[in-house]
Amino acid sequence: MVDVARAKEHGFSVEMKSKEFVRRVSVSDDPRDAVIFEGFLGEIEEMGMVEEVILEIRAANGTLRIDLSEEELRRALTRKKKEDMI
């Protein structure tokens, strides 16, 4: 059974082909501090849904995966579009 609270957390992963494309990683010992991961994915090669619950963006330098259903993505984009019109 899927933990509903966990499902709302929207996990993610970033897989870089080389550390050459990682600009900055910042992790503090203090659990309240922000964690920063910056880099260069490069030119987008492919974008799509995996098993209808993961947005996957494959690029020249790496792959970004976000636990996000197609429906959640559509709702977020619709909300953003409405906010931009105001």
Secondary structure as UniProt FT lines:
FT   HELIX           4..7
FT   TURN            8..9
FT   STRAND          12..16
FT   HELIX           19..21
FT   STRAND          22..26
FT   TURN            31..32
FT   STRAND          36..39
FT   STRAND          44..50
FT   TURN            51..53
FT   STRAND          54..59
FT   STRAND          62..67
FT   HELIX           70..85
//
